[in-house]
Amino acid sequence: LVHYRPTSIAMCPAYCILVEHSARTIHLLIRGSSQLKDLLTDVCAHCSEFFSGHAHYGMLRSCKTIIGAEMERLEGLCRAFPGYQLHICGHSLGGGIAALMCHTLRNTPSLLARLSGAHVTATTFGCPPVMTYELALECSPYVTSIVYNHDMVARACMHSLQALAAEMDASKEE
């Protein structure tokens, strides 16, 4: 274990960084919603420009916060352990941030150069829709998203929530 932030702050959930030498991997693990402060990030769901599309504002802000706080540490680890990959993993809220962070690090040349050629990937569990469809397709070679059964969070989007609200309004009128 290299670094552990056990509690959330506004727009940034708890996370930790560890090195798994047997797998030659530096892991950044981001927790899902657990504290009231995490809900603030969840509900800031309006769109923010992100590369060639848009992303969930709250999760993108969290992504940028973690990069700002941890880039120097990640850079040092990648220099100390050449040939190791950087794997970002998260659940739910943390999964959304992991996907955005992976895309950001891989597609920002100045950040990627600081990682000494480390291969950057992400695995998400129950990740909500956090970016436009075209960006999600771009991420598919390096972000693995795992969804259990009919997990509602991973399948929710503004359009489906609006359709559900309309259906509920129609049923109470009957």
DRENRO-894734 format. One record per atom (N, C-alpha, C, O, CB): residue in one letter; x, y, z. Coordinates in steps of 0.02 Angstrom, whole numbers, padded with zeros to 5 digits, always signed. Glycine has a CB too. Layout:
N
AXYZ/...
This chain:
174
L+00043-00059+00000/L+00000+00000+00000/L+00045+00062+00000/L+00087+00070+00044/L-00049+00000+00062/V+00035+00104-00050/V+00077+00164-00057/V+00042+00225-00027/V+00074+00266+00006/V+00093+00176-00131/H-00023+00231-00039/H-00060+00289-00015/H-00133+00269-00005/H-00161+00230-00044/H-00055+00349-00065/Y-00164+00295+00047/Y-00234+00280+00063/Y-00269+00343+00086/Y-00248+00374+00135/Y-00239+00224+00117/R-00322+00360+00052/R-00365+00415+00074/R-00431+00383+00093/R-00472+00368+00050/R-00374+00471+00017/P-00444+00373+00159/P-00500+00333+00181/P-00569+00367+00179/P-00620+00333+00180/P-00488+00311+00249/T-00570+00433+00175/T-00634+00468+00176/T-00641+00511+00114/T-00593+00534+00084/T-00641+00510+00239/S-00703+00522+00097/S-00718+00565+00039/S-00714+00638+00059/S-00722+00656+00117/S-00788+00549+00011/I-00699+00679+00009/I-00707+00751+00016/I-00755+00771-00039/I-00772+00731-00083/I-00636+00789+00011/A-00779+00832-00038/A-00826+00854-00089/A-00795+00843-00158/A-00739+00864-00172/A-00844+00929-00080/M-00832+00810-00202/M-00812+00795-00271/M-00751+00750-00276/M-00713+00755-00325/M-00799+00860-00307/C-00739+00707-00227/C-00684+00660-00230/C-00694+00604-00180/C-00688+00615-00119/C-00617+00696-00218/P-00709+00543-00204/P-00719+00487-00158/P-00653+00461-00130/P-00599+00481-00151/P-00757+00430-00193/A-00658+00416-00082/A-00599+00384-00053/A-00564+00341-00107/A-00597+00316-00153/A-00618+00340+00008/Y-00498+00334-00100/Y-00461+00294-00148/Y-00395+00272-00116/Y-00375+00297-00064/Y-00448+00332-00214/C-00362+00225-00148/C-00295+00205-00126/C-00253+00186-00187/C-00278+00173-00241/C-00300+00145-00077/I-00188+00187-00175/I-00139+00168-00227/I-00096+00113-00197/I-00071+00120-00141/I-00096+00230-00251/L-00087+00060-00234/L-00044+00006-00211/L-00005-00022-00269/L-00023-00013-00327/L-00085-00049-00177/V+00049-00057-00253/V+00091-00089-00304/V+00088-00164-00293/V+00100-00189-00238/V+00164-00063-00301/E+00071-00200-00346/E+00069-00273-00345/E+00128-00298-00387/E+00124-00302-00448/E-00001-00302-00372/H+00183-00313-00353/H+00245-00330-00389/H+00237-00395-00429/H+00265-00401-00484/H+00302-00337-00340/S+00201-00444-00402/S+00194-00508-00438/S+00158-00500-00505/S+00170-00539-00551/S+00155-00558-00395/A+00116-00449-00512/A+00081-00435-00575/A+00112-00377-00613/A+00088-00358-00666/A+00006-00421-00561/R+00166-00348-00585/R+00199-00290-00615/R+00147-00235-00632/R+00144-00209-00687/R+00237-00311-00680/T+00107-00218-00579/T+00052-00172-00588/T+00048-00122-00530/T+00055-00140-00472/T-00014-00210-00594/I+00037-00059-00549/I+00021-00007-00501/I-00055+00001-00505/I-00082+00013-00558/I+00059+00063-00517/H-00089-00007-00448/H-00162-00003-00446/H-00184+00062-00413/H-00157+00083-00362/H-00191-00063-00407/L-00233+00094-00444/L-00268+00150-00413/L-00340+00126-00406/L-00374+00115-00456/L-00263+00218-00457/L-00363+00119-00344/L-00430+00092-00330/L-00474+00148-00303/L-00455+00182-00255/L-00426+00032-00279/I-00532+00157-00334/I-00576+00213-00316/I-00643+00185-00290/I-00676+00147-00325/I-00587+00260-00376/R-00662+00204-00230/R-00722+00178-00198/R-00785+00209-00229/R-00785+00265-00253/R-00721+00191-00123/G-00838+00171-00227/G-00904+00195-00248/G-00935+00238-00194/G-00905+00250-00142/G-00950+00137-00266/S-00996+00261-00207/S-01031+00304-00160/S-01040+00270-00093/S-01066+00214-00089/S-01099+00325-00187/S-01017+00303-00040/S-01021+00274+00026/S-01039+00327+00079/S-01068+00311+00131/S-00956+00241+00045/Q-01023+00389+00064/Q-01034+00442+00112/Q-01078+00496+00080/Q-01085+00498+00019/Q-00968+00472+00136/L-01107+00538+00122/L-01150+00591+00097/L-01115+00635+00047/L-01145+00657-00002/L-01176+00633+00156/K-01051+00648+00057/K-01013+00690+00011/K-01011+00659-00059/K-01009+00695-00109/K-00942+00701+00036/D-01013+00592-00063/D-01012+00558-00128/D-01076+00572-00166/D-01076+00575-00228/D-01003+00483-00119/L-01132+00580-00131/L-01195+00594-00164/L-01193+00661-00200/L-01226+00670-00252/L-01252+00592-00114/L-01156+00709-00173/L-01148+00773-00207/L-01116+00764-00276/L-01136+00796-00325/L-01106+00822-00164/T-01067+00720-00279/T-01035+00705-00343/T-01084+00671-00390/T-01089+00687-00449/T-00972+00661-00333/D-01121+00622-00363/D-01170+00584-00403/D-01222+00630-00436/D-01238+00622-00494/D-01205+00532-00360/V-01248+00677-00397/V-01305+00717-00422/V-01283+00776-00467/V-01325+00807-00498/V-01344+00744-00364/C-01219+00790-00470/C-01195+00842-00517/C-01188+00810-00586/C-01133+00803-00613/C-01125+00873-00493/A-01245+00790-00614/A-01246+00748-00674/A-01251+00787-00739/A-01258+00757-00792/A-01302+00700-00669/H-01248+00853-00735/H-01251+00890-00799/H-01188+00877-00840/H-01138+00853-00813/H-01260+00966-00786/C-01191+00891-00903/C-01137+00876-00950/C-01082+00928-00947/C-01094+00987-00938/C-01164+00870-01021/S-01022+00903-00955/S-00964+00946-00961/S-00925+00923-01023/S-00922+00863-01037/S-00919+00943-00896/E-00895+00970-01059/E-00857+00951-01118/E-00799+00907-01098/E-00765+00919-01048/E-00832+01013-01157/F-00788+00854-01138/F-00735+00806-01123/F-00709+00778-01188/F-00744+00740-01222/F-00762+00748-01076/F-00649+00797-01207/F-00620+00777-01271/F-00670+00792-01327/F-00691+00849-01335/F-00600+00702-01271/S-00688+00742-01367/S-00733+00755-01424/S-00806+00746-01407/S-00848+00743-01452/S-00714+00709-01482/G-00823+00741-01343/G-00892+00730-01323/G-00907+00765-01257/G-00884+00821-01244/G-00907+00656-01317/H-00947+00731-01216/H-00966+00758-01151/H-00962+00704-01098/H-00964+00645-01113/H-01038+00787-01154/A-00957+00726-01035/A-00952+00680-00979/A-00991+00707-00919/A-01008+00767-00917/A-00879+00667-00960/H-01005+00664-00872/H-01039+00680-00809/H-00995+00730-00771/H-00937+00715-00755/H-01052+00615-00766/Y-01022+00788-00756/Y-00983+00842-00726/Y-00951+00822-00660/Y-00891+00832-00651/Y-01027+00902-00716/G-00990+00794-00614/G-00964+00777-00548/G-00908+00727-00550/G-00857+00734-00515/G-01019+00752-00505/M-00916+00675-00591/M-00864+00623-00595/M-00803+00649-00632/M-00747+00630-00615/M-00892+00561-00631/L-00813+00692-00682/L-00756+00721-00717/L-00716+00766-00670/L-00655+00766-00670/L-00779+00760-00779/R-00752+00804-00629/R-00717+00847-00580/R-00678+00804-00530/R-00622+00822-00511/R-00768+00892-00543/S-00707+00748-00509/S-00671+00702-00464/S-00609+00674-00498/S-00556+00668-00467/S-00717+00645-00441/C-00616+00656-00561/C-00560+00630-00600/C-00503+00681-00600/C-00446+00663-00587/C-00583+00615-00672/K-00519+00742-00615/K-00468+00795-00617/K-00438+00807-00549/K-00378+00822-00543/K-00498+00860-00645/T-00478+00802-00496/T-00453+00811-00428/T-00402+00757-00410/T-00349+00772-00383/T-00511+00810-00377/I-00418+00695-00426/I-00372+00640-00411/I-00308+00646-00452/I-00253+00636-00426/I-00406+00571-00423/I-00315+00662-00516/I-00255+00671-00558/I-00212+00726-00529/I-00151+00719-00523/I-00275+00687-00631/G-00243+00782-00510/G-00205+00838-00481/G-00169+00819-00417/G-00113+00840-00405/G-00251+00896-00468/A-00202+00779-00375/A-00174+00760-00311/A-00122+00704-00316/A-00076+00701-00276/A-00229+00739-00264/E-00130+00661-00365/E-00089+00600-00367/E-00042+00593-00426/E-00005+00544-00429/E-00134+00542-00366/M-00043+00639-00473/M-00001+00631-00533/M+00073+00626-00516/M+00108+00585-00545/M-00012+00689-00581/E+00096+00666-00470/E+00167+00663-00451/E+00184+00595-00420/E+00237+00567-00434/E+00183+00720-00401/R+00139+00569-00378/R+00151+00504-00347/R+00151+00449-00400/R+00194+00405-00400/R+00098+00489-00292/L+00102+00451-00446/L+00099+00400-00500/L+00161+00405-00545/L+00188+00354-00565/L+00034+00410-00542/E+00181+00465-00560/E+00241+00475-00601/E+00302+00444-00566/E+00342+00409-00598/E+00254+00551-00613/G+00309+00455-00502/G+00365+00426-00464/G+00363+00350-00464/G+00415+00318-00471/G+00365+00452-00393/L+00304+00322-00455/L+00297+00249-00455/L+00314+00220-00524/L+00348+00168-00529/L+00226+00229-00435/C+00291+00253-00577/C+00306+00228-00644/C+00381+00232-00659/C+00407+00190-00695/C+00266+00267-00697/R+00414+00282-00633/R+00487+00287-00642/R+00523+00234-00600/R+00572+00204-00622/R+00513+00358-00622/A+00498+00223-00539/A+00529+00175-00493/A+00520+00103-00517/A+00561+00059-00503/A+00501+00182-00423/F+00465+00090-00553/F+00449+00022-00575/F+00438+00022-00651/F+00381+00013-00673/F+00387-00005-00538/P+00491+00031-00690/P+00482+00032-00763/P+00454-00034-00788/P+00472-00088-00763/P+00550+00046-00798/G+00410-00029-00837/G+00379-00089-00865/G+00315-00110-00829/G+00280-00155-00852/G+00428-00146-00863/Y+00299-00079-00772/Y+00237-00094-00737/Y+00180-00059-00774/Y+00190-00005-00803/Y+00241-00072-00662/Q+00122-00088-00772/Q+00063-00055-00800/Q+00027-00016-00745/Q+00037-00031-00686/Q+00015-00106-00833/L-00013+00032-00764/L-00056+00069-00717/L-00127+00046-00729/L-00154+00054-00784/L-00049+00147-00726/H-00157+00017-00678/H-00226-00008-00683/H-00269+00031-00634/H-00256+00033-00574/H-00229-00085-00667/I-00322+00062-00661/I-00369+00102-00621/I-00433+00062-00616/I-00461+00039-00666/I-00382+00173-00653/C-00457+00053-00555/C-00516+00011-00544/C-00564+00047-00497/C-00543+00080-00450/C-00495-00058-00515/G-00629+00041-00511/G-00678+00072-00467/G-00746+00040-00473/G-00762+00005-00521/G-00683+00145-00483/H-00786+00051-00422/H-00854+00026-00420/H-00903+00084-00421/H-00894+00133-00384/H-00865-00019-00357/S-00954+00080-00463/S-01008+00129-00466/S-00978+00199-00478/S-00949+00212-00531/S-01050+00128-00402/L-00985+00244-00431/L-00955+00311-00437/L-00881+00305-00453/L-00856+00339-00498/L-00966+00352-00371/G-00846+00262-00417/G-00774+00252-00428/G-00760+00224-00497/G-00708+00239-00527/G-00745+00206-00376/G-00806+00183-00523/G-00798+00156-00591/G-00803+00210-00643/G-00765+00210-00692/G-00849+00102-00604/G-00850+00255-00634/G-00857+00311-00681/G-00795+00354-00682/G-00771+00374-00735/G-00917+00353-00664/I-00769+00368-00623/I-00708+00408-00617/I-00649+00370-00648/I-00607+00400-00681/I-00693+00426-00543/A-00645+00305-00636/A-00590+00264-00664/A-00591+00266-00740/A-00538+00274-00772/A-00596+00191-00640/A-00650+00260-00771/A-00655+00262-00844/A-00633+00330-00871/A-00595+00334-00919/A-00726+00246-00867/L-00657+00383-00839/L-00638+00451-00861/L-00564+00464-00851/L-00532+00495-00893/L-00679+00503-00823/M-00537+00439-00796/M-00466+00449-00782/M-00423+00411-00831/M-00372+00437-00855/M-00450+00428-00711/C-00441+00350-00847/C-00403+00310-00895/C-00402+00345-00963/C-00350+00351-00995/C-00433+00239-00901/H-00461+00368-00985/H-00465+00402-01050/H-00423+00466-01049/H-00389+00482-01097/H-00538+00418-01068/T-00427+00503-00994/T-00389+00565-00988/T-00314+00552-00991/T-00278+00585-01029/T-00407+00601-00922/L-00290+00504-00952/L-00218+00490-00950/L-00193+00465-01018/L-00138+00483-01039/L-00202+00439-00896/R-00231+00423-01051/R-00210+00395-01115/R-00212+00445-01172/R-00176+00439-01221/R-00253+00336-01133/N-00255+00496-01166/N-00266+00542-01221/N-00241+00613-01209/N-00257+00659-01247/N-00338+00544-01237/T-00203+00623-01156/T-00172+00687-01142/T-00096+00674-01145/T-00067+00651-01096/T-00194+00717-01072/P-00065+00691-01201/P+00006+00674-01210/P+00052+00696-01153/P+00098+00660-01135/P+00031+00705-01273/S+00040+00755-01125/S+00084+00779-01071/S+00077+00736-01009/S+00127+00726-00973/S+00067+00852-01054/L+00018+00710-00994/L+00009+00666-00937/L+00037+00596-00951/L+00071+00567-00909/L-00066+00660-00918/L+00023+00570-01009/L+00047+00504-01027/L+00123+00501-01026/L+00152+00452-01003/L+00021+00483-01097/A+00156+00554-01050/A+00229+00556-01050/A+00258+00552-00979/A+00311+00524-00969/A+00254+00621-01085/R+00222+00580-00931/R+00245+00579-00861/R+00241+00509-00831/R+00272+00496-00779/R+00203+00626-00819/L+00205+00463-00863/L+00197+00395-00837/L+00249+00346-00865/L+00242+00286-00858/L+00127+00369-00852/S+00300+00373-00896/S+00358+00333-00920/S+00338+00273-00963/S+00367+00220-00957/S+00398+00309-00861/G+00288+00282-01005/G+00268+00229-01051/G+00225+00174-01021/G+00214+00122-01052/G+00329+00198-01079/A+00201+00184-00960/A+00159+00133-00929/A+00095+00123-00970/A+00066+00171-00995/A+00140+00154-00856/H+00075+00061-00977/H+00012+00044-01011/H-00044+00058-00961/H-00045+00029-00907/H+00011-00032-01036/V-00091+00101-00979/V-00145+00123-00933/V-00210+00089-00954/V-00232+00094-01011/V-00153+00200-00934/T-00240+00053-00906/T-00305+00020-00918/T-00350+00033-00858/T-00328+00056-00806/T-00295-00056-00930/A-00415+00016-00867/A-00462+00023-00812/A-00511-00035-00813/A-00527-00063-00865/A-00500+00090-00817/T-00534-00053-00754/T-00588-00101-00745/T-00640-00068-00701/T-00624-00041-00648/T-00563-00169-00714/T-00703-00070-00724/T-00757-00039-00685/T-00809-00092-00668/T-00821-00139-00706/T-00789+00019-00724/F-00839-00084-00610/F-00892-00128-00587/F-00955-00086-00575/F-00953-00040-00534/F-00872-00168-00522/G-01008-00100-00611/G-01070-00062-00602/G-01062+00011-00618/G-01090+00054-00584/G-01095-00070-00531/C-01025+00025-00669/C-01011+00095-00689/C-01072+00127-00720/C-01101+00100-00767/C-00951+00098-00738/P-01092+00185-00695/P-01148+00220-00728/P-01125+00249-00795/P-01065+00256-00807/P-01176+00277-00682/P-01173+00266-00838/P-01154+00299-00901/P-01124+00368-00886/P-01159+00411-00859/P-01215+00305-00949/V-01061+00378-00902/V-01027+00440-00882/V-01002+00481-00941/V-00979+00537-00932/V-00969+00424-00838/M-01008+00455-01001/M-00983+00492-01059/M-01027+00476-01119/M-01066+00428-01119/M-00910+00475-01074/T-01020+00517-01170/T-01059+00507-01231/T-01040+00441-01264/T-00985+00415-01254/T-01049+00566-01280/Y-01086+00415-01302/Y-01079+00349-01333/Y-01015+00344-01374/Y-00979+00293-01369/Y-01139+00335-01378/E-00999+00394-01414/E-00940+00391-01456/E-00876+00386-01414/E-00830+00349-01432/E-00937+00454-01501/L-00873+00423-01360/L-00815+00418-01315/L-00811+00349-01282/L-00756+00322-01275/L-00818+00473-01261/A-00868+00322-01263/A-00869+00255-01233/A-00842+00204-01282/A-00805+00159-01263/A-00941+00236-01212/L-00859+00211-01346/L-00832+00165-01396/L-00756+00172-01402/L-00721+00122-01409/L-00865+00178-01464/E-00731+00233-01399/E-00659+00245-01401/E-00624+00210-01342/E-00568+00186-01350/E-00643+00320-01400/C-00656+00208-01285/C-00627+00179-01225/C-00627+00103-01224/C-00591+00072-01185/C-00663+00204-01164/S-00668+00073-01265/S-00678+00000-01261/S-00614-00042-01266/S-00612-00096-01236/S-00725-00021-01314/P-00562-00021-01301/P-00502-00063-01301/P-00464-00063-01235/P-00424-00109-01223/P-00456-00039-01356/Y-00474-00013-01192/Y-00435-00009-01131/Y-00475-00001-01067/Y-00446+00002-01013/Y-00387+00047-01137/V-00541+00002-01072/V-00584+00004-01012/V-00630-00057-01015/V-00669-00065-01062/V-00625+00070-01008/T-00626-00099-00965/T-00670-00157-00959/T-00723-00140-00908/T-00708-00123-00851/T-00630-00222-00939/S-00786-00146-00929/S-00842-00129-00885/S-00881-00193-00869/S-00904-00228-00914/S-00889-00077-00918/I-00887-00208-00805/I-00922-00268-00782/I-00987-00248-00748/I-00986-00207-00701/I-00877-00311-00734/V-01042-00277-00771/V-01107-00260-00743/V-01140-00325-00721/V-01144-00373-00759/V-01152-00222-00795/Y-01164-00326-00659/Y-01197-00385-00632/Y-01271-00385-00650/Y-01308-00339-00632/Y-01188-00389-00557/N-01291-00436-00685/N-01362-00450-00699/N-01398-00387-00726/N-01380-00362-00780/N-01397-00475-00636/H-01447-00363-00691/H-01487-00306-00714/H-01474-00244-00671/H-01521-00208-00654/H-01562-00323-00713/D-01412-00232-00654/D-01393-00175-00612/D-01421-00110-00641/D-01405-00090-00697/D-01316-00169-00606/M-01464-00078-00604/M-01498-00018-00628/M-01451+00041-00638/M-01458+00080-00685/M-01553+00001-00579/V-01402+00049-00593/V-01356+00106-00597/V-01318+00105-00663/V-01310+00157-00696/V-01307+00105-00538/A-01294+00047-00683/A-01255+00041-00744/A-01297+00051-00807/A-01269+00066-00860/A-01221-00026-00747/R-01361+00044-00802/R-01404+00051-00860/R-01444+00116-00861/R-01480+00130-00909/R-01452-00008-00863/A-01437+00155-00809/A-01475+00218-00805/A-01443+00272-00848/A-01382+00276-00854/A-01480+00242-00731/C-01485+00312-00878/C-01462+00372-00913/C-01518+00423-00908/C-01574+00405-00890/C-01442+00356-00989/M-01504+00484-00924/M-01554+00537-00917/M-01616+00520-00957/M-01672+00531-00933/M-01525+00604-00939/H-01608+00495-01018/H-01665+00479-01060/H-01709+00426-01028/H-01770+00433-01027/H-01641+00456-01129/S-01678+00372-01002/S-01718+00319-00972/S-01752+00343-00907/S-01807+00321-00892/S-01675+00257-00958/L-01719+00386-00869/L-01750+00412-00808/L-01809+00458-00824/L-01859+00457-00789/L-01698+00450-00766/Q-01802+00498-00878/Q-01858+00540-00899/Q-01916+00498-00923/Q-01974+00514-00909/Q-01835+00589-00954/A-01902+00444-00959/A-01955+00399-00983/A-01990+00366-00924/A-02051+00360-00924/A-01926+00345-01030/L-01952+00345-00873/L-01981+00315-00814/L-02026+00365-00778/L-02081+00347-00757/L-01927+00289-00767/A-02003+00427-00770/A-02043+00479-00737/A-02108+00491-00775/A-02161+00498-00744/A-02003+00545-00730/A-02104+00493-00841/A-02165+00504-00882/A-02213+00446-00874/A-02273+00456-00869/A-02146+00512-00956/E-02186+00385-00872/E-02228+00326-00863/E-02262+00326-00795/E-02320+00308-00789/E-02187+00262-00872/M-02226+00346-00744/M-02254+00350-00677/M-02307+00404-00672/M-02359+00393-00641/M-02199+00363-00625/D-02295+00461-00704/D-02345+00514-00705/D-02409+00491-00740/D-02464+00505-00717/D-02317+00577-00740/A-02401+00455-00796/A-02459+00430-00834/A-02499+00380-00793/A-02560+00378-00796/A-02435+00399-00900/S-02463+00337-00754/S-02499+00286-00716/S-02536+00315-00657/S-02588+00288-00637/S-02449+00233-00691/K-02513+00370-00628/K-02550+00399-00571/K-02611+00438-00595/K-02657+00451-00556/K-02504+00445-00530/E-02613+00456-00659/E-02672+00490-00686/E-02728+00441-00700/E-02786+00461-00706/E-02653+00527-00751/E-02712+00377-00705/E-02763+00327-00721/E-02806+00310-00662/E-02851+00269-00668/E-02732+00264-00746/
